[in-house]
Amino acid sequence: MRTYSINLHGRVKNFDLPKNRPLVPLYEAVVNSLHAIDERRKSDPSFTNGRIDIHVVRSTQLSIDDKELQPIESFEIIDNGIGFNEQNMQAFMESDSAYKADFGGKGVGRFSWLKAFSSVSISSTYFEEGVHQKREFVFSLSNQNIDDTLTEIEAKDCITIVKLNSCKAEYKKELVKQLSTIAMRIMQHFLVYFLDDNCPKISIRDDNETVLLNQLFNEKVETEANTEEFTLGEHKFSLLNVKIEDRAFLGNRLYLCANNRLVDSINLEAHIVDLDGQIFEKNGFWYVGILTSKYFDDSVDMNRLSFNIPDTGTNLLTDVSLEMIMNQSCKCIEKYLEEFLSPITTEKKGYIEKFVASAAPQYRHLLKYMADDIAHIKPKLTDDKLEDELYIIKRKFDKSSKKEQQKLLSETDDTQMSPQDYEVYFQQQIKRISDANSAALAEYVTHRKIIIELLAKGLRRQDDGKFNRENYLHSLIYPMRTTSDDTDYESHNLWLIDEKLSYCSFISSDVYFDNDPKQERTDILMLDSPVAVSEHRNDGTVFDTIIIFELKRPMRDDYTNEKNPISQLYSYVRKIRNHEAKDRYHRTINVNESTKYYLYAICDITLKLLPFIDQNGFAKTPDNLGYYNFNKPYNAYFEILSYDKILNDAKKRNRVLFDKLGL
């Protein structure tokens, strides 16, 4: 009977094995088999047919769907290596054993077995002192002692069977079921071994399928004599470029390996901008870089899941960080993949330029001034994602431009700068500012084009045969239930009617007089004064100009004497002239006899509206799309604007801008 000199429960408890890495115990068993085969080769040069067979044991419970793969319960790993001879058994009983240090072994891998599996059964036949011996024992947390039995037997070969029994529930749910997937992951993990011509024959099977991993490697992996060496500080690194010709591999990776074993897998698509799934779609392979170094061998952590290397910067022990290693590796990889990445880069550039020209001209200047940032946009983005990236770059440009402008102003006092140098610098900065302003104008003009298209769409009859309610058009012109105190300039589109309307002192939209729902409310009310008005207007302010809009649903034709836009607008004027109207802040809207009123009825001119137009003496506008009148007693200029007139006039006023931008 043998006893561990450590607390086995504590050692396993402290072993760090993430739940999403349930195959690590299998990897540890396979690497033990590889080491055992290497050890047998060294002791017996005639031994050349090393092999490792992995048997996947599935649950015997019946599933609802007969075609569904059963979960994996256990793994059996069978090899013909040197076996659990007395020397290996003593090393097995010693935690953190240095016995396999020459192989890069840390002496702790077997603890991962008990982290994810209930127990491990081991049966090993080995040859020692001229006879075959068979050793059997169970490794589990239920017994600190190991009772190994040793029997002399007749045998033709050395065979070791390690069975990882009953995967624990928390790891089992993360364990993939497909045999082909497990085979691919084993091949990835031991890729460096498969590159060696002396790699043992490795297979994996369940009751229905067998996969030969060496054959899988030969079919799916293309290797060439293209190893590249580079040095960082005092450390040398070797990068082997590999092509994986299997769609299921899914990703371009950099493998950081220590002692011929995978320790960390880096997603290269997060580090090399134009490297993505297109390289497989266009060329039929995924890229894998295998990076090895004695620096990695010496720095791998005890559990072989990461490196004791700083992510960035340096520390007292090393002047090389993972960031430095990644940067240099990516330079080498980009050089190797240049012929494959170049078409992707060119295609991406063309797509961005086309998108900017046709849909986002406000970013056109970035193509010139922020070319490096544009180049770092990932390929194959959706239009929305691309615009998000361009917006971020624009923010960076604006911030940089502001600093440059401040620098330009400060350097006007620099007596050391010659007039010639200053003129060159000045012209460069002015050109940069001018291009940015042109882009901002392009963005605004593009916005106008969209608003005009929305207006045209809102005037069409809907599928149900009805027209949009006035709310749609009202909100398009000015947000409802708001005032100019809480609405910025870019949130309304009063320019659809008249550019000058944006500059009134106060605007309210769909707000009741005195903020009282029992009173009337104008669709849009504008107050203007010949003097500047502060945020909190003083009592007694008299407004020089009052502008009121009344909007009606397109093609409305149910007007009466009491309910028609002409009568409604005049009733608002009377209420204001009689000092009965208060704004939303409960302040009286003060006017006098000289206050001018501009009244706008926005509606389609239908048959039932025409009699009221005639009764009030309106005249047609020159384009025959509207009517106008001046009411002298009220000092009120009145226009009836049809939706067709508003749409046509807006198109005419902005046409030259649209043409300039190619919209």
N, C-alpha and C positions, 0 to 999 in steps of 0.2 A: 504494500500500500504506500502511495506517495501523497505528500501533503504540500499544498502551496504555502509559501512563507509569507504571503500577503493576504489581506482580506479580499477574497474574490468578489464578494458582493459589492464592496466599495469600489474596487477597480473597474468593474463593469458599469456600475452606476455613473462613475465619473468619465467613462469613455464617451466622447462626443460623436454621436452618429445621428445626423438629421433624419427625420422621418421620411423625407422625400428622396433618400438615398438608400433604399432597401437592398440594392444589389451589392453594396460594399462588402458584406460578409462573403458573398460568392466570389467576388474578386480576390479577397484575401485567401480563400481556399485554393483558387486557381493559381495564384502566384506562389503559394507554398508548393503546389505540384510542379510548377516550372522550376523552382529552386531545387526540388528533389531530383528532377530529371537532370538538371545541370550538375548536381553533386554526383549522381551516378555516372555521368559521362566522364567526369574528372577521375573517378576511381576505376572506371572500366572504359578505356578508349575504344573498345570494340562495340560498345553499346551506341547505336545510332537511330533506333526506331522508337524514340520517346513518344508517348501519346497521353492525352487527357480526354476522358469521356465524362460529360456532364449529363446526368439524368434528372429531368424535371418531374417531380412527383406531385400530381394534382389531387384536389379534394375528390373524395368518392361520393359526396352528396349529389343527389339528382337535382338538376336545374329545371326551371319551368320550360326554358327553350333548349331543346336538344342540341341546337347548333352553337349555343353559347359555350365558350371555353370555361372550364372549371378553374377556380382560383388555384394558385400554387401553394402547396403546403410545405414542401421540403425540396432540397437539392441533394443529389449524390454526386460527389466529385471523385472520379476514379483515375488514378495515374499509375504508371509503372516506373516511378522514380526510386530513389534509394530506400525509401521507407522509414518507419519510426524505429530506427535502430537505437541502441542505448544512448548514444551521443545526442541524437535528435530528441529523444524522450526527455533527457535531462534539460535540454534547452527549452522544451515545451513547458516544463514545470517551473521554469525560472521567468518571472515577470521582467519585461524590458531586457530580455536576453540580447547579448551582443554576438551570439553565435553566427547569425547571418548578416553581420555588419558589412561584409564584403559584397553582399548582394543588395545592400541598401535596406536590409531588414531592421525594423525597430523593436521587434520582439513583443508587439502588443496586438497584432492583427487578429489573433484568435479571440480577443475579448469582444470584438465586434460580432462574433458568432452568437455569443450569449446575450448580446444587446438586442438582437433582432429575432433570435430563435430560442426555443425552449431548452433544447439540449443538442449535443453533438455526439454522434456515435462514430467511433473510429476503429477500423479493422485494417491492420497493415502487415503484409508478409514481406520480409526482407531477408537478405542473405548476409550472414556474418559468421566468421570462423568455420567456413566450409559447410554450413547447414542453413536451411531455411527456417526462420522463426516467424511465428504469427503472434502479433500483439493486438489485444482488443481492450477497449475501455470506453467509458462514457464520460463526457465532459459536460458538467451542468452546475447550476447555482445551488441545486438542492444538496450538494455534497462538496465540502471543501477538499475532501480527499479524493484521489483517483486510484481506483483498484484495477490496475492493468494486469491482465492474464497473459502469460507467455507460454506458447506451445511450439514444440519442434514438429514440423510437418514436412511431407513430401510435396514439393511444388516445382513448377517449371519456370516461374518468373516471379519478380517482385510486384506486388499489387497492393496499393493503399486505397481504401475507400473511406471518405469523409462524408458523413451524412448530416446535413443541417436540418434538424427535425422541427416541425411545427412552427412556422413563421408566426410571430406575435401579431395580434390584431392591428396595432397601430402602424406597423410596417407592411403588413399584408395588404391593407387597402391601397397602399401606394405602389404595390408590386405589379408591373405590367404582366399581362397574361400571354401575349403572343410570343411564340418561340422565336420567330424571325427577329422580333424587336430585341429580345434578350441577346440573341446571337450577335446582332449588330452592335449592341452596347458593349459586349465583351470584346469584340474585335476592336472597337474604338479605344477601349480602356488599355488594351495590350497591343496597340498598333505598332509600337517600337519592336516588340517581340516578333510580330508577323513579318516585319521587314527583314529579319534575319533568316538566311537560308536554312539554318539549323533549328528553326522553330518547330517544336513538337507538333504532331497531328492532334488537333483539338476538334471535338465534335460536341454537339448538344442535341438531346432528343427528349421526346415525351412518348406516350404510347402510340401516337399517330404520325409523328414527323421526326426527321433527323436533318440537322444542318451541319455541314462540314465547314468549319470556320476558315480553314486555310483556303478552301475552294472559294468561299465567299470573298475572302480578301483578294485572291487572284482575279476574280471576276469584276469586283467593284472598285478596286483601288489601283490607280495608275501612279507609279513612282518612277522617277527619273534620277539621273545623277546630277542633281541640282541643289545640293546642300550648300548653304551660304553661311559663312562664318562672320561674326562681328564681335567686337570687344567693347565693353563698358567698364571703365576704371581698370581694375586688375583682373576682371572676370571675362572669360571667353564663352561665347554662346554659339550653338550650332542650330540652324533652322533648315529643316527638310520640308520641301514643298510637295504636297500630296494631293491628288485629285480623286475624289470619291464619286464613282459613277452609279449612284443609287439615289433615286428620288426620295426614298424613305429617310435618308440621312437628315434632311431638312436643316440646313444651316451651314454657314461658313465659320470655321472654328480655328482657334489657335490652342494647341495642347501644350501645356507646361508640364514637362515630365521630369521625374526624379528617379534615378536608378531603374530606367527603362519602364517606368510605370506612370500612368496618367495621374496627375495630382489636381490640376485645375483646367477647366475648359472655358475659354473666353469667346464670347460672341463677337466676331470680327466686324459684323455689320454695324455695331455701335461705335466702331473706331475708324473704319474705312468708309467714307461717305458713299461712294458709288458701288460698293460691294453689297449685293443683295440677291434675292432669288432669281434675278434675271440671268445671272451667270450660268445657272443650271438650265434655264429655259432656252438660252441662246447657244450654249456650248456643251450641255449635257454632263456637267460635273459640278460638285461642291468642292470648295477649296478647304484643305486642312493643312495647317502648318504645325510641324512637330518641333518644339523648341526644347533643347536639352543643354545642360551645363553642369559642371561640377558644383557651381554656385547653388544650383537647385538641389543637387544631391545632398549638399551640406546644410541646406536651409529648410528642408521639408520638416513639417511638424511631426509630433509623435504619432498622431492618428493618420498621417498621410492624406489629410484633406485640405491642407493649405501650406503656405510658406511663411517662415519667420523673416519676412522681408518687408520693409516699410512701403506702404502704398505710394506715398509721395515723399519728396525730400530725402533726407539722409538721417542716420543716427550714429551713435558712437561705434557701432559694430560694422557698418557698411556705408559706402558712398554711392550705392546703386539701388534705386527704388523700382518697384513694379511699373510705375508710370514711365520711367526711362526705358525699361526693357520693352514695354508695349510700343512706345513711340518708335524705337529703332526697328523693332520687328515689323511694324506696319509699313515703314519705309521700304524694307526689303520685300515685303509681300506685294506692295503696290508696284514695285519695279518688276517683279516676276509676273504679275497679272496684267501688266500694262496693255498688252494687245487685246485682252478681253474686256478690260474696264473702259478703254478709250471710246468704243462705240456707245456704251451706256452713258458716259459723260456727255458725248456729243448730242445724243438723243435727248437727254435731260435738258441741256442748254437750249436746244431748239424749242422744246415744249414750254420752258419758262418764258422765253422771248415771245413766243406766239401768244401765251396767256396774257402777258403784260400788254402786248400790242392790241389785243382784241377785247379783253375784259377788265384789265386793271392798269390803265395808262398812268395812274397816279404813282406807280412804282417804276416808271421808265428810267428815271435818273439813277436808280439803284444799280441797274445793269452796268453803268459806267463807273460810278463812284464806289460801289460796294461789291465789286466783282468777286473778291475772295469769299465774302459771306454768301453770295449767291451760289458759288461753287460748292459750298458746304451744305446746301439743301439736299436732302435725300431724294433719289429718283422715284418715279411712279407715285407721287403724292396725288390725292384728289385735289380738285380745284379749291375746295374749302381749306384743306390743310396747307396747300401751297400759299394761299392768301394769308393764312395765319403766320407762316414763316416770313413772308415778305413784309408783313406789318411789323414783326419783331425787328427785322433788319432796318426798316424805315425809322423806328424809334431810336435805334442805335445811330443811324445817320444823323437824325435831327439833333441828338445829344452831342455828337461829334461836331456838327456844324455850329452849334451854339458856342462851343469852346473855341472853335476856329475864329468865329466872329469876334469873340472877346479878345482873343490873341491879336487879331488884326487891329482892333481899336487900341490895345495897349502898346502895340509896336509903332503907332504913329508918333510916340514920344521917344522912340529909340533912335538916338542920334548916331549910333554906329551903323545903321542901315542906310545904304546909299539910295538916292532917289530912283535909280534904275532898278535896284533890287526890290525896293518897295513897290514900284509900279508892276513888276512881274508878279509878285506875291498878291498884290491887290487884285489884279485881273483874274488870277486863279481862283481866289476866294469868291469874287463877285460872280464868276461863271458858275461855281458850285451852288451858290445861293440862288441864282437865277434858275438853274435847272430844277432845284428843289421846289421853288415857287411855281414853276411851270407844271410840275407833277401834282402839286396841291390843287392847282386850277383844273388840271385834267380830272382829278378825283371828283371835284365839285361838279364839273360839267357832266361827267358820267352819271352822277347822282341825279342830275336834272333829267337826263335822258330816260332813266328808269322811272322817275316820277311821272313824266309825260306819258310813258307807256302804261303806267298804272291808271292814269286818268282816262286814257282812251279805253282801257279794258273796263273801267267802272261805268262807262256810258253805254256799254253793250247790254242787250237783253240777255238774261241768264237762261239756263236750260229749262227752268220751270216757267218760262214765258214772262217773268217779271223783271223789273229793273232794280238795281241796287237802291237801298234806302239812302236818304241824304247823309246819314251818319258816315257812310263809306267815303263820300267825297268831302264831307266836312273834315274828317280826321286827316285826309290827305292834304288838305290846305292848311289846317291848324289843329293841333291836338285838342280834343274836347275836354271840358271841365278844367281848363288850365288858364293861366294868365302869363303875361310876359315876365312876371316876377319869378316864375318857376319853369320857364321854357327857354332853352337857349336858341340861338339864331339858327343852328343847323337842324333843329327839330321841327321846323315848320316850312311851308312852301308857299308863302304869300306871293312870291315872285311869279307864280302861275297867273296872277291877276295883274299885279303891278310891282315893279322892283322897289318903288319908294315906300310901299306899305310896311316894310320891315323896320322903318326908323321912327315909328310913332313912340310917344312917351310911355303909353300904357296900352296893353292889348288884353282883352278877356275873350274867352271862347266858351260858349255854351254855359255861361255863368248867370244865375238869377240876379236881378237888381236887388241890392242890399243883402245878397246871399240868402234870400228868402224864397223857398220853393213855392210860396203862394203868389209870388209876383211873376211878372213876365221875364223872359230871358232872351237876349239877342243871340243870334248864332255867332257873330263876331262883332265886338265893339272895340273901337280904337279911339283913344283920347290923345290929343296933341296940343302943345302949348308953344307959343313963340319964344318962351324962355326955358332954360334948362330946369328940369324938375328932378329933385333929389329922390332917393329911394322912398323916403317918408314925406309925402307931399304936404306942404303947409296948408292950413285952412285958408280958404279964400282964393285959391288958385283958380283962375278962369281959363278954360280951354279955348284955344283959338279955333281948333278944328275937331269935329266929331265925325268918325267914319263907322258906318254900320252895314253889316252884310246879313242878308237873309238867303238861305239856301233851301232849295226844294228838290225832291226826288226827281231824277231824270224822267221826262215824259209825263209828269204829273198833269192831270187835266180835270180836276174836280174843284176848281176855285169858285168861291161865292163872294158876295158883297163884303161879308165880314172877314172871310178867310182868303186873302190873296196877298202876295208879297208886297204890293204897292201900299195897301191899307196898313199892313203890319209895320212897315218901315216908317210911315208917317205917324203912326201911333207912338212909336218909340221917340220920335222927334218931339212930339207934343209933351210927352212925359218929362223929357229932359228939359225942354224950354220952360216948363212950369215948375222946375226945381223939385220934382217928385221922385227923381231917379237917384239912387245911391249905388256906389260901387261895392265890391265884395268886402271892403273894409269899413262899410257903413258910413262912408264919406259922401256927402252930396256932390253930384257931378255939376260943378258950377259953370254956367255959361252966361253970355250976355247977348245983346241984340246983334253984335257983329260976329258972333260965332258962326263959322261955316260948317255945313253938313254935307257929307258925301255919302250917298245911299246907293247900295248895290244889291239888286235882286238877281241871284244866280239861279237860273232855271231854264228849262226848255220852253220856247214860246209856242204854246199849244192853243187850240181853238178857243177854249174857255178863258184864256188869259187875255186874248186880243181885245175884247170889249173894254176891259179895265185900262188897257194901254191907250185905247182911243179916247176914253172919257177923261183921261188925265193929260191929254195933249202931247204925248210922246212923239218924237221924230225918229226915223230909222238912222242907224249908224251908216257910214259910207259903204261898209261891206255887206249891209242888209242882214247881219247876223245878230243885231241887238237894237236897243232903243235908248234914247236919252231925253232929258228934260231938265229945266231949271225952274224950281218953285221959289219965286221971289219972296213971298211972305215968310217962308221958312228959311230963306237964304240957303236953299238946299239944291245941290246938283244931284240928279238921279239917273242911274244907268241900269238898264235891264240887260244882263249879259247872258246870252245863251251858252250852254256848255260847248257847243260847236265853236263859238267865237273864242272862248277861253282856250280851248285846245288848239285852234288854228293860230291864234296870236302867240301862244307860248312856243309853238313849233317855229314860227317865223323869227321870233326874237332870238332863239337859241340855235337856229339852223347853221349859221356861220361857225359857231363854236363846235357843233357836232361834226361839221364837214372837216374842220381843221384836225380833229382827233380821229377822223375816219370812223365815226360812230353811225 
